[in-house]
Amino acid sequence: MCGIVGYIGRRDVAPLLLEGLQRLEYRGYDSAGLVITGPKAAGLKMVKAKGRVRDLEARVPKRFAGTTGIAHTRWATHGAPSDENAHPHLDPENRVAVVHNGIIDNAAELRAKLGADGVVFASETDTEVLTHLIARSEADTLEEKVRQTLKLIEGTYGIAVMHADFADRIVVARNGSPVVLGIGEKEMFVASDVAALVTHTRQVVTLDDGEMATLKADDFRTYTTEGSRTTATPTTVEWEAESYDMGGHDTYMHKEICEQPDAVDRVLRGRIDDRFSTVHLGGLNLDAREARSIRRVKILGCGTSYHAGLIGAGLIESLARIPADAEPASEFRYRNPVVDPDTLYVAVSQSGETYDVLAAVQELKRKGARVLGVVNVVGSAIAREADGGTYVHAGPEVCVVSTKCFTNTVVAFALLALHLGRIRDLSVSDGKRIIEGLRRLPAQISEILTMEDEIKKLAKEYADAKSMMFIGRVRGYPVALEASLKLKEISYIHAEAYPASELKHGPLALIEPALPTVAIVPDDDLLEKNRAALEEIKARSGRILAVAHQEQEKADHTIVVPKNEDELDAILMGIPLQLLAYHTALELGRDIDKPRNLAKSVTVE
């Protein structure tokens, strides 16, 4: 949920840390701080500030030299945003500095014990406990001080630690929150996300849970929290530094919406097999005999990934004729679910680090289940924990709310459904039909993007609403759920999504002129039933914005999108609603890339 960046080498460290924090600000942005030292520095020097990275930058003195440092941008879990609660946290002697992502579950107990020993806390955070414990350790090395402390900790963490007595190193550790090492030429980096590293190096090492590392300017080594050495082989990051720039757009969200034609082309590239009217998904590690033995598919995700999973479940049932459903991973992991050996479990996460999804994967693996991952980040925790899977190849997504990752994830599910279907009973002609539909998607998304001016006008029309209803039926319902979430996330307008068939079972009581309804109305076998729902709303003087393949007589406004195959229409019908949410938020003056109270990568419970 927060961003960590660190550096040790020969360069002036403060500008590097600030640059890294700016690239990680989407992970947390209620406060920020940095601490530095160097060969000529007397101890640790720290600056912290409530607010954005720019507020921190304004506080950094012009003379603030050092060659080693760690920095942090925070999303609050313990304590309100303030200078005191910002990271890094120092001990009273200013010898130890810690930055931390995650949550220490037994922090209250440890604070009480430390308080009884006379420790006075300067913040409300759980992280400060780590600082005091490390400072009080009598071990001879920084590595051992950190190891001793971690044995006392219950919870999740990605940490970076500096000590004035060991100024030649940074010690880092991971358990449930990402830590990535960047390997340079006589310099080393650490971050919670490769976004902070790619400007300087594309050679990275991703730590596993229970793993630690010591970084020096010319070397690094990895080992377990028990002290055993581990072997770390650097890999090359596939994304360029330019991928994280705005590219001439006013916001990352707008850029990422506009990137969707290329992103969808990328997830399809090299995977289509015209000879057999199927697709190649080699990373599944699932042969044809194993695929035919699957009796059920369970998809697990959170937020937008859950909505993509709902569409994915429908695609798998439709094309592969395997019973499939989706469930929030955050609920699944707490209800003691029955784990069936004939069920294929699919974990969905944009970052590949979403804690609720990762914990569900680990529980499933413990119980012997087969788990596939559908993620965007190569080498992420879920990708490594799963038995196999597929990458969605959306490219970096910086805006807190997901657009292109959602679209690419749904396309990836279409590929998975086609693959399973052709192994089972899907005909060659239906396989060919779906492939042709998939190939049409990039051009059709581009066509929808040309409607932006029209959608912008509609956003002005509806921006005064205090609440909105979104409805869809069967394939359209997950589209309504995702569109409702997008509007809530960035405009702060209350929105609810319902199956259109459920209107008469309660929600019709809310319909009035002040409550607009956005209706998903595809040209499929449910068209007339969807039109009947519009009649019910209009009979109660409700305003209607339809997203459809043709003008809808009962709607006040209709966004007409191009038609694809029935199974793939949901992919296209979500695109204009991303633009509607975007322009509504723009009209209301919201901070679109960094909506209040939210962070991009949810690595805490």
C-alpha positions as CSV (number, residue, x, y, z in Angstrom):
1,M,0.0,0.0,0.0
2,C,3.0,2.3,0.5
3,G,6.1,3.0,-1.5
4,I,9.7,2.2,-0.5
5,V,12.8,3.3,-2.4
6,G,16.5,3.1,-1.3
7,Y,19.9,3.6,-2.8
8,I,23.6,3.0,-1.9
9,G,26.4,4.0,-4.1
10,R,28.4,7.1,-5.1
11,R,25.8,9.5,-6.4
12,D,24.0,12.2,-4.4
13,V,21.2,10.2,-2.9
14,A,18.4,12.8,-2.1
15,P,17.5,13.6,-5.7
16,L,17.4,9.8,-6.5
17,L,15.1,9.1,-3.6
18,L,12.7,12.0,-4.5
19,E,12.6,10.8,-8.1
20,G,11.8,7.3,-7.0
21,L,9.1,8.5,-4.6
22,Q,7.4,10.4,-7.4
23,R,7.3,7.3,-9.4
24,L,5.8,5.4,-6.5
25,E,3.4,8.0,-5.3
26,Y,0.4,6.1,-6.7
27,R,1.1,3.5,-4.0
28,G,0.6,6.0,-1.2
29,Y,0.4,9.7,-0.9
30,D,-0.7,11.0,2.5
31,S,2.9,11.6,3.8
32,A,6.5,11.0,2.8
33,G,10.0,11.1,4.1
34,L,13.6,10.2,3.6
35,V,16.7,9.6,5.6
36,I,20.3,9.7,4.3
37,T,23.9,9.2,5.3
38,G,27.3,8.9,3.7
39,P,31.0,8.5,4.3
40,K,31.4,12.1,5.5
41,A,28.0,12.4,7.2
42,A,27.8,12.5,11.0
43,G,24.9,10.0,11.6
44,L,21.5,10.0,9.9
45,K,19.7,13.1,8.5
46,M,16.0,12.9,8.0
47,V,13.2,15.0,6.5
48,K,9.5,14.1,6.6
49,A,6.3,15.9,5.6
50,K,2.5,15.3,5.7
51,G,1.1,15.5,2.1
52,R,2.5,14.7,-1.3
53,V,6.1,14.1,-2.4
54,R,6.2,17.7,-3.6
55,D,5.6,18.8,0.0
56,L,8.5,16.7,1.1
57,E,10.7,18.0,-1.7
58,A,10.0,21.6,-0.6
59,R,11.4,20.8,2.9
60,V,14.6,19.1,1.8
61,P,17.5,21.6,2.4
62,K,19.7,22.7,-0.5
63,R,22.7,21.2,1.3
64,F,21.6,17.7,2.0
65,A,24.5,15.5,0.8
66,G,24.7,11.8,1.2
67,T,25.3,8.6,-0.8
68,T,23.1,6.2,1.1
69,G,19.4,6.6,1.9
70,I,15.9,5.1,2.2
71,A,12.6,6.9,1.6
72,H,8.9,6.2,1.8
73,T,5.5,7.4,0.6
74,R,2.7,6.4,2.9
75,W,-0.9,5.2,2.8
76,A,-2.2,5.3,6.3
77,T,-2.9,2.2,8.3
78,H,-1.9,3.2,11.8
79,G,-2.3,6.8,12.8
80,A,-3.7,9.7,10.8
81,P,-1.5,11.4,8.2
82,S,1.0,13.7,9.9
83,D,4.7,14.6,10.0
84,E,5.1,12.4,13.1
85,N,3.4,9.3,11.5
86,A,5.3,9.7,8.2
87,H,8.2,7.2,7.6
88,P,11.1,6.8,8.1
89,H,11.0,6.2,11.8
90,L,14.1,6.8,14.0
91,D,15.0,5.6,17.4
92,P,15.6,8.3,20.1
93,E,19.4,8.2,19.5
94,N,18.9,8.8,15.8
95,R,21.0,5.7,15.0
96,V,18.4,3.4,13.4
97,A,16.0,4.3,10.6
98,V,13.2,2.0,9.2
99,V,10.7,2.3,6.4
100,H,7.9,-0.3,6.3
101,N,5.1,-1.5,4.1
102,G,2.5,-3.9,5.7
103,I,0.9,-4.3,9.1
104,I,2.4,-5.5,12.4
105,D,-0.4,-7.5,13.9
106,N,1.1,-7.7,17.4
107,A,2.2,-4.0,17.4
108,A,-0.1,-3.1,20.4
109,E,1.4,-5.9,22.5
110,L,4.9,-4.9,21.6
111,R,4.3,-1.2,22.2
112,A,3.0,-2.1,25.7
113,K,6.1,-4.1,26.5
114,L,8.4,-1.4,25.2
115,G,6.5,1.3,27.0
116,A,6.8,-0.6,30.3
117,D,10.6,-0.6,29.7
118,G,10.5,3.2,29.4
119,V,10.4,3.6,25.7
120,V,8.6,6.8,24.6
121,F,6.9,6.6,21.2
122,A,7.0,9.6,18.8
123,S,4.2,8.3,16.5
124,E,1.0,6.2,16.4
125,T,2.4,3.8,13.9
126,D,3.1,0.1,14.2
127,T,6.4,0.6,12.3
128,E,8.0,2.5,15.1
129,V,8.0,-0.7,17.1
130,L,10.5,-2.1,14.6
131,T,12.9,0.8,15.0
132,H,13.0,0.5,18.8
133,L,13.4,-3.3,18.8
134,I,16.3,-3.1,16.3
135,A,18.0,-0.3,18.3
136,R,17.7,-2.2,21.5
137,S,19.2,-5.4,20.0
138,E,22.6,-6.3,21.4
139,A,23.6,-8.3,18.3
140,D,26.9,-7.5,16.7
141,T,25.7,-7.0,13.1
142,L,22.8,-5.1,11.6
143,E,21.7,-8.3,9.8
144,E,21.4,-10.1,13.1
145,K,19.7,-7.1,14.8
146,V,17.0,-7.2,12.1
147,R,16.7,-11.0,12.2
148,Q,16.2,-11.0,16.0
149,T,13.5,-8.3,15.6
150,L,11.6,-10.1,12.9
151,K,11.4,-13.2,15.1
152,L,9.2,-11.1,17.5
153,I,7.0,-9.8,14.7
154,E,3.6,-11.1,13.6
155,G,2.2,-9.7,10.4
156,T,3.3,-8.5,7.0
157,Y,6.2,-6.4,6.1
158,G,8.5,-5.1,3.4
159,I,11.2,-3.2,5.2
160,A,14.4,-1.3,4.6
161,V,16.8,-0.5,7.5
162,M,19.7,1.8,8.0
163,H,22.0,2.1,11.0
164,A,24.5,4.9,11.7
165,D,27.0,2.3,13.0
166,F,26.7,0.3,9.7
167,A,26.7,3.1,7.2
168,D,28.1,0.9,4.4
169,R,24.8,-1.1,4.0
170,I,21.1,-1.3,3.8
171,V,19.3,-4.4,5.1
172,V,15.9,-5.3,3.7
173,A,13.4,-8.0,4.4
174,R,10.1,-9.3,3.0
175,N,7.0,-11.1,4.3
176,G,3.9,-10.5,2.3
177,S,4.8,-7.1,0.9
178,P,7.0,-6.7,-2.2
179,V,10.7,-5.9,-2.1
180,V,12.7,-5.6,-5.3
181,L,16.5,-5.1,-5.5
182,G,17.9,-3.1,-8.4
183,I,21.4,-4.2,-9.5
184,G,23.6,-1.3,-10.9
185,E,27.2,-0.7,-11.7
186,K,28.9,-0.1,-8.3
187,E,25.5,1.0,-6.9
188,M,22.4,-0.8,-5.6
189,F,18.8,0.1,-5.4
190,V,15.8,-1.2,-3.5
191,A,12.1,-0.5,-4.0
192,S,8.6,-1.9,-3.5
193,D,7.9,-1.6,-7.2
194,V,10.1,-1.7,-10.3
195,A,8.7,1.7,-11.3
196,A,11.2,3.3,-9.0
197,L,14.1,1.4,-10.6
198,V,13.7,1.3,-14.3
199,T,15.2,4.7,-14.9
200,H,18.5,3.4,-13.5
201,T,18.6,-0.3,-14.0
202,R,16.5,-3.1,-15.5
203,Q,18.4,-5.9,-13.7
204,V,16.3,-6.8,-10.6
205,V,16.0,-9.5,-7.9
206,T,12.6,-10.0,-6.3
207,L,12.8,-11.2,-2.7
208,D,10.5,-14.1,-1.6
209,D,8.6,-14.2,1.6
210,G,10.9,-15.0,4.5
211,E,13.9,-13.6,2.6
212,M,16.3,-10.8,3.5
213,A,19.1,-9.0,1.7
214,T,22.1,-6.9,2.5
215,L,22.9,-4.2,0.0
216,K,26.4,-2.6,-0.3
217,A,27.5,-0.3,-3.1
218,D,29.4,-3.0,-5.0
219,D,27.6,-6.1,-3.8
220,F,24.5,-7.7,-2.5
221,R,23.6,-11.0,-0.8
222,T,20.3,-12.7,0.0
223,Y,19.5,-15.1,2.8
224,T,16.5,-16.3,4.8
225,T,15.3,-14.9,8.1
226,E,16.8,-18.0,9.6
227,G,20.2,-17.0,8.3
228,S,20.7,-19.5,5.4
229,R,22.2,-18.2,2.2
230,T,19.9,-18.1,-0.9
231,T,20.7,-17.9,-4.5
232,A,19.5,-14.8,-6.3
233,T,19.6,-14.6,-10.1
234,P,18.8,-11.1,-11.6
235,T,16.1,-10.9,-14.2
236,T,15.5,-8.2,-16.8
237,V,12.5,-5.9,-16.4
238,E,10.5,-5.9,-19.7
239,W,9.1,-2.4,-19.3
240,E,11.1,0.7,-20.3
241,A,11.3,3.8,-18.1
242,E,9.2,5.7,-20.7
243,S,6.3,3.4,-20.0
244,Y,5.8,5.3,-16.7
245,D,5.7,8.8,-18.3
246,M,2.4,10.5,-19.1
247,G,3.2,10.7,-22.8
248,G,1.5,14.1,-23.3
249,H,-1.7,13.2,-21.5
250,D,-3.0,15.3,-18.5
251,T,-3.4,12.2,-16.3
252,Y,-2.2,8.7,-16.2
253,M,-5.8,7.5,-16.3
254,H,-6.5,9.2,-19.6
255,K,-3.2,7.8,-21.0
256,E,-4.0,4.3,-19.9
257,I,-7.6,4.4,-21.3
258,C,-6.1,5.5,-24.6
259,E,-3.5,2.8,-24.6
260,Q,-6.1,0.0,-24.6
261,P,-6.0,-0.8,-28.3
262,D,-2.3,-1.4,-28.2
263,A,-2.6,-3.3,-24.9
264,V,-5.2,-5.7,-26.2
265,D,-3.1,-6.2,-29.3
266,R,-0.2,-7.1,-27.1
267,V,-2.1,-9.7,-25.0
268,L,-3.2,-11.4,-28.3
269,R,0.1,-11.3,-30.0
270,G,1.8,-14.6,-30.6
271,R,-1.0,-16.6,-28.9
272,I,-3.5,-17.3,-31.6
273,D,-3.3,-20.7,-33.4
274,D,-5.4,-20.4,-36.7
275,R,-4.6,-23.9,-37.7
276,F,-6.6,-25.4,-34.8
277,S,-8.8,-22.4,-34.1
278,T,-7.4,-22.1,-30.6
279,V,-4.7,-20.3,-28.6
280,H,-1.3,-21.1,-27.1
281,L,-1.0,-20.4,-23.4
282,G,2.2,-22.3,-22.6
283,G,2.5,-20.8,-19.1
284,L,-0.5,-22.7,-17.8
285,N,1.5,-25.9,-17.2
286,L,-1.8,-27.7,-17.8
287,D,-1.8,-30.5,-20.5
288,A,-4.9,-31.6,-22.4
289,R,-5.6,-34.6,-20.2
290,E,-5.5,-32.4,-17.0
291,A,-7.7,-29.8,-18.7
292,R,-10.3,-32.4,-19.5
293,S,-10.4,-33.5,-15.9
294,I,-11.4,-30.1,-14.6
295,R,-14.9,-30.2,-13.2
296,R,-15.2,-26.7,-11.9
297,V,-13.4,-23.3,-12.1
298,K,-13.3,-20.9,-9.2
299,I,-11.9,-17.4,-9.8
300,L,-10.6,-15.3,-7.0
301,G,-9.9,-11.6,-7.1
302,C,-10.5,-8.3,-5.4
303,G,-12.2,-5.1,-6.6
304,T,-11.7,-4.6,-10.4
305,S,-10.0,-8.0,-10.6
306,Y,-13.0,-9.7,-9.1
307,H,-15.2,-8.0,-11.7
308,A,-12.9,-9.2,-14.5
309,G,-13.2,-12.7,-12.9
310,L,-17.0,-12.5,-13.1
311,I,-16.8,-11.9,-16.8
312,G,-14.1,-14.6,-17.0
313,A,-16.4,-17.1,-15.3
314,G,-19.1,-16.4,-17.8
315,L,-16.7,-16.9,-20.7
316,I,-15.5,-20.2,-19.3
317,E,-19.0,-21.5,-18.8
318,S,-20.1,-20.3,-22.3
319,L,-17.1,-21.5,-24.3
320,A,-15.7,-24.4,-22.3
321,R,-19.0,-25.6,-20.7
322,I,-17.3,-26.0,-17.3
323,P,-19.2,-24.7,-14.2
324,A,-17.4,-21.5,-13.2
325,D,-17.9,-18.7,-10.7
326,A,-16.0,-15.8,-9.2
327,E,-15.7,-14.8,-5.5
328,P,-13.9,-12.0,-3.7
329,A,-10.6,-13.5,-2.4
330,S,-11.0,-11.4,0.7
331,E,-14.1,-13.4,1.6
332,F,-13.0,-16.8,0.3
333,R,-9.9,-17.0,2.5
334,Y,-12.0,-16.5,5.7
335,R,-14.9,-18.9,5.2
336,N,-13.1,-22.2,5.5
337,P,-14.0,-23.2,1.9
338,V,-14.2,-26.8,0.7
339,V,-11.2,-27.3,-1.6
340,D,-12.1,-29.8,-4.4
341,P,-9.2,-31.6,-6.2
342,D,-11.2,-31.4,-9.4
343,T,-11.6,-27.6,-9.2
344,L,-9.2,-25.3,-11.0
345,Y,-8.6,-22.2,-9.0
346,V,-7.6,-19.0,-10.8
347,A,-6.1,-16.0,-8.8
348,V,-6.4,-12.6,-10.4
349,S,-4.4,-9.6,-9.5
350,Q,-3.0,-6.6,-11.5
351,S,0.0,-6.2,-9.3
352,G,0.4,-9.9,-8.5
353,E,1.0,-8.8,-4.9
354,T,-2.6,-8.2,-3.6
355,Y,-2.4,-9.6,-0.1
356,D,-5.9,-11.1,0.1
357,V,-5.4,-12.9,-3.2
358,L,-1.9,-14.0,-2.3
359,A,-3.1,-15.4,1.1
360,A,-5.9,-17.3,-0.7
361,V,-3.4,-18.8,-3.1
362,Q,-1.1,-19.9,-0.2
363,E,-4.1,-21.5,1.6
364,L,-5.2,-23.3,-1.6
365,K,-1.7,-24.6,-2.2
366,R,-1.4,-25.8,1.4
367,K,-4.6,-27.9,0.8
368,G,-3.3,-29.3,-2.5
369,A,-5.3,-27.3,-5.0
370,R,-4.1,-26.5,-8.5
371,V,-3.9,-22.7,-8.8
372,L,-3.3,-20.6,-11.9
373,G,-2.4,-16.9,-11.8
374,V,-3.7,-14.1,-14.1
375,V,-1.5,-11.2,-13.4
376,N,0.2,-8.2,-15.1
377,V,3.6,-8.1,-13.3
378,V,6.2,-10.7,-14.3
379,G,7.9,-12.3,-11.3
380,S,5.3,-11.1,-8.8
381,A,4.4,-13.1,-5.7
382,I,1.3,-14.6,-7.1
383,A,3.0,-15.5,-10.4
384,R,5.7,-17.3,-8.4
385,E,3.3,-19.1,-6.0
386,A,0.9,-20.3,-8.6
387,D,1.3,-23.6,-10.5
388,G,1.1,-21.8,-13.8
389,G,-0.9,-19.0,-15.4
390,T,-0.9,-16.2,-18.0
391,Y,0.4,-12.6,-18.0
392,V,-2.0,-10.0,-19.3
393,H,0.7,-7.8,-20.8
394,A,-1.1,-4.5,-20.2
395,G,2.1,-2.7,-19.4
396,P,2.6,-0.4,-16.4
397,E,-0.6,1.0,-14.9
398,V,0.1,4.0,-12.7
399,C,-3.3,5.5,-12.0
400,V,-4.8,4.1,-8.8
401,V,-8.0,3.0,-10.6
402,S,-7.6,0.2,-13.2
403,T,-8.7,0.5,-16.8
404,K,-6.3,-1.2,-19.3
405,C,-5.4,-3.9,-16.8
406,F,-9.1,-4.7,-16.4
407,T,-9.7,-4.9,-20.1
408,N,-6.6,-7.0,-20.8
409,T,-7.5,-9.3,-17.9
410,V,-10.9,-10.0,-19.5
411,V,-9.3,-10.6,-22.8
412,A,-6.9,-13.0,-21.1
413,F,-9.9,-14.9,-19.7
414,A,-11.4,-15.1,-23.2
415,L,-8.1,-16.7,-24.3
416,L,-8.2,-19.2,-21.4
417,A,-11.9,-20.0,-22.1
418,L,-11.2,-20.6,-25.7
419,H,-8.2,-22.8,-24.9
420,L,-10.2,-24.9,-22.5
421,G,-13.2,-25.0,-24.8
422,R,-11.2,-26.2,-27.8
423,I,-9.7,-29.0,-25.7
424,R,-13.2,-30.0,-24.7
425,D,-16.3,-29.6,-26.9
426,L,-16.1,-26.1,-28.6
427,S,-16.3,-26.6,-32.4
428,V,-13.7,-25.4,-34.9
429,S,-16.2,-22.9,-36.4
430,D,-17.0,-21.4,-32.9
431,G,-13.3,-21.3,-32.2
432,K,-12.7,-19.4,-35.4
433,R,-15.6,-17.1,-34.7
434,I,-14.2,-16.1,-31.3
435,I,-10.7,-15.6,-32.8
436,E,-12.1,-13.3,-35.4
437,G,-13.9,-11.4,-32.7
438,L,-10.7,-11.1,-30.6
439,R,-8.8,-9.7,-33.6
440,R,-11.5,-7.0,-34.1
441,L,-11.2,-5.7,-30.5
442,P,-8.3,-3.3,-30.9
443,A,-9.9,-1.4,-33.9
444,Q,-13.3,-1.4,-32.1
445,I,-11.8,0.0,-28.9
446,S,-10.1,2.7,-31.1
447,E,-13.5,3.5,-32.6
448,I,-15.0,3.9,-29.1
449,L,-12.2,6.3,-28.1
450,T,-13.1,8.6,-31.0
451,M,-16.5,9.2,-29.1
452,E,-14.7,10.9,-26.2
453,D,-16.1,14.4,-27.0
454,E,-19.6,13.0,-27.0
455,I,-19.0,11.2,-23.7
456,K,-17.5,14.3,-22.2
457,K,-20.7,16.2,-22.9
458,L,-22.7,13.4,-21.3
459,A,-20.5,13.5,-18.2
460,K,-21.4,17.2,-17.8
461,E,-25.0,16.3,-18.1
462,Y,-24.8,13.7,-15.2
463,A,-22.1,15.2,-13.0
464,D,-24.7,16.9,-10.7
465,A,-26.1,13.5,-9.7
466,K,-25.7,12.6,-6.0
467,S,-26.2,8.9,-6.8
468,M,-26.4,6.7,-9.8
469,M,-27.8,3.2,-10.6
470,F,-26.0,0.8,-13.0
471,I,-27.8,-2.2,-14.4
472,G,-27.0,-5.1,-16.6
473,R,-28.2,-8.6,-17.2
474,V,-26.0,-11.8,-17.3
475,R,-22.9,-10.6,-19.3
476,G,-23.8,-7.0,-18.7
477,Y,-24.0,-7.2,-14.9
478,P,-20.3,-7.4,-14.3
479,V,-19.9,-4.5,-16.7
480,A,-22.3,-2.5,-14.5
481,L,-20.4,-3.5,-11.3
482,E,-17.1,-2.3,-12.8
483,A,-18.6,0.9,-14.2
484,S,-20.2,1.7,-10.8
485,L,-16.9,1.1,-9.0
486,K,-15.0,3.4,-11.4
487,L,-17.5,6.2,-10.8
488,K,-17.3,5.8,-7.1
489,E,-13.5,5.6,-7.0
490,I,-12.7,8.8,-8.9
491,S,-15.7,11.1,-8.8
492,Y,-16.9,10.2,-5.2
493,I,-20.5,10.0,-6.5
494,H,-22.4,7.2,-4.8
495,A,-23.3,4.4,-7.2
496,E,-24.9,1.0,-7.0
497,A,-25.0,-1.8,-9.5
498,Y,-27.8,-4.4,-9.8
499,P,-28.8,-7.1,-12.2
500,A,-31.5,-5.6,-14.4
501,S,-33.7,-8.6,-13.5
502,E,-33.6,-7.5,-9.8
503,L,-35.0,-4.1,-10.3
504,K,-38.5,-5.2,-9.5
505,H,-37.4,-6.9,-6.4
506,G,-36.6,-3.7,-4.5
507,P,-34.3,-1.2,-6.2
508,L,-37.2,0.3,-8.2
509,A,-38.2,2.1,-5.0
510,L,-35.2,4.4,-5.5
511,I,-36.0,5.4,-9.0
512,E,-36.8,9.1,-9.5
513,P,-35.7,11.9,-11.8
514,A,-32.8,12.7,-9.4
515,L,-31.3,9.2,-9.7
516,P,-30.0,8.5,-13.2
517,T,-29.6,4.9,-14.4
518,V,-26.9,3.6,-16.6
519,A,-28.1,0.6,-18.5
520,I,-26.0,-2.0,-20.4
521,V,-28.1,-3.1,-23.3
522,P,-26.3,-5.4,-25.8
523,D,-27.9,-6.8,-28.9
524,D,-28.2,-10.4,-27.7
525,D,-30.9,-12.8,-26.9
526,L,-31.8,-10.7,-23.8
527,L,-32.3,-7.5,-25.7
528,E,-36.1,-7.3,-25.2
529,K,-35.9,-8.2,-21.5
530,N,-33.4,-5.3,-21.1
531,R,-35.7,-3.0,-22.9
532,A,-38.5,-4.0,-20.5
533,A,-36.3,-2.9,-17.6
534,L,-35.9,0.5,-19.4
535,E,-39.7,0.7,-19.6
536,E,-40.0,0.1,-15.9
537,I,-37.5,2.9,-15.1
538,K,-39.1,5.4,-17.6
539,A,-42.6,4.7,-16.2
540,R,-41.2,6.0,-12.9
541,S,-39.7,9.2,-14.4
542,G,-36.1,7.9,-14.2
543,R,-33.4,9.3,-16.4
544,I,-31.6,6.7,-18.5
545,L,-28.2,6.6,-20.1
546,A,-27.9,3.4,-22.2
547,V,-24.7,1.8,-23.5
548,A,-26.0,-0.3,-26.5
549,H,-25.4,-1.4,-30.0
550,Q,-28.2,0.8,-31.3
551,E,-30.2,3.8,-30.1
552,Q,-32.6,2.9,-27.3
553,E,-36.0,4.6,-27.6
554,K,-36.7,4.7,-23.9
555,A,-33.2,6.1,-23.0
556,D,-32.6,9.8,-22.6
557,H,-29.1,9.3,-24.1
558,T,-27.5,6.3,-25.8
559,I,-23.8,5.6,-26.3
560,V,-23.7,3.3,-29.3
561,V,-20.7,1.0,-29.4
562,P,-19.6,-1.4,-32.1
563,K,-20.9,-5.0,-32.1
564,N,-18.6,-8.0,-31.6
565,E,-19.5,-11.6,-30.8
566,D,-22.0,-11.9,-28.0
567,E,-19.4,-13.5,-25.7
568,L,-17.0,-10.6,-26.2
569,D,-19.3,-7.6,-26.1
570,A,-18.7,-7.0,-22.4
571,I,-15.1,-6.0,-23.2
572,L,-16.2,-3.2,-25.4
573,M,-19.2,-2.0,-23.4
574,G,-17.0,-1.1,-20.4
575,I,-14.7,1.3,-22.4
576,P,-17.1,4.2,-22.7
577,L,-18.0,4.0,-19.1
578,Q,-14.4,4.4,-18.1
579,L,-14.4,7.6,-20.1
580,L,-17.7,8.6,-18.5
581,A,-16.2,8.2,-15.0
582,Y,-13.1,10.0,-16.0
583,H,-14.8,13.1,-17.4
584,T,-17.3,13.2,-14.6
585,A,-14.4,13.3,-12.1
586,L,-12.7,15.9,-14.3
587,E,-15.9,18.0,-14.3
588,L,-16.0,17.8,-10.4
589,G,-12.3,18.7,-10.1
590,R,-11.2,15.5,-8.5
591,D,-7.6,14.2,-8.2
592,I,-8.1,11.5,-10.8
593,D,-4.8,9.6,-10.5
594,K,-4.8,9.7,-6.7
595,P,-8.3,9.4,-5.4
596,R,-8.8,10.0,-1.7
597,N,-8.4,7.1,0.7
598,L,-7.2,4.6,-2.0
599,A,-3.9,3.2,-3.0
600,K,-2.9,1.1,-6.1
601,S,-1.3,-2.0,-4.7
602,V,-3.3,-3.4,-1.7
603,T,-0.7,-5.4,0.2
604,V,-2.4,-5.2,3.6
605,E,-5.6,-6.8,4.9
